[in-house]
């Protein structure tokens, strides 16, 4: 590539960029690209190509950069619920060709839809900083579809992982803790994603518990979740805590704890991939 000016962000927490001159693009892994260049004082600088921390100052080999972007794994985030009741009450088959049906969305625990959307947006920010591509099934308060549509959205994008983000509820207010759900093996439905989903569940659960200090409720295999049975990509569902527990519910509504959850989810995804 020809030397071209670019700007890099030394500290992701501070919104200023430093000029440099690009000399080469280096690939060091399946989704790791680094721009190598020199600052005005002559010192070499190496910058990982991560969304938000890199800006081009002039055109250069756009094909090389396109390759770097395409190589990044895509994570499909699915913040649960938010479906209008009239749609949520509709039925859909729990798996391809199944005579068994379930409602599209039971609504979730009070405050869950808002909390998990906030967690998903924070997780997206952290994933982008690490060089992942990210898609989200919803970015607003409502989602006008069911779990089949959510799974198909991630399938169409050939996601490296579909991460469904939820929070739990219980009639027992003392119930607390985080768990990670993954699909049961069923031939023709989930047998092609079972192994990778289970491995992702273990990695993400460990990181989530480490980041938040939440009670570890472990891994839970589920055969009855529509969003699992229609997925053609690895898929897990994070129950990030209990909205119905006075302490945990309050935490899940705070920005600080949502960032802790997001950091745990992101670290787990990175470990899985």
C-alpha angles and dihedrals in degrees: 000000000000117000109268133174118255137166128228133194111231093193119032089205093059121067101223132104130211122214122239139158118247118230106168145353115231126198115207104166144359091288103012120103125165130196112218118200146131132265120227089265090059097252117136118245129193120200127186111227100246126154111262097016100072133057130177118231096190140009118275136148098340091178091063092050090046089054090052093051093046091050092060113102115247118229116199111209118201113190104198131243125357091132116142109250094242089060096035091060092058118104128237132177113265091225141006109297094358120147087205114095137188134189115269096237132359092197099249128234121324109283093007098115092054095043096049092047089055090048091049092052091050090047089051090054093052094044092052090052089055093053101259125135113233136203125181128204089215134010097175136060096272139048119196100205146057137254094277089060091047092052093045091051090060093040092056090054092049090230119201085221138003109213114194111199119206142148125222134240134199141176085232108076091199092066110110142155143077129275137179121224124202133177123273114235113264122165112245093013113052107354091102094055102028099097097045092043092053091048091049090049092055095047095047095044092053092050094044093053092045092051098045106027088229120158108272109238091173133216122330124196115215130189098176103062114110093204089058099044095052095045119110092184130063108285138185135170119220116209095199097190143307118295087194094060108091094223100037094041090054091048093049089057094055124091093224094057093042088058090050090052091047092051090052093049092047094049090049093051090049090051092049095050 
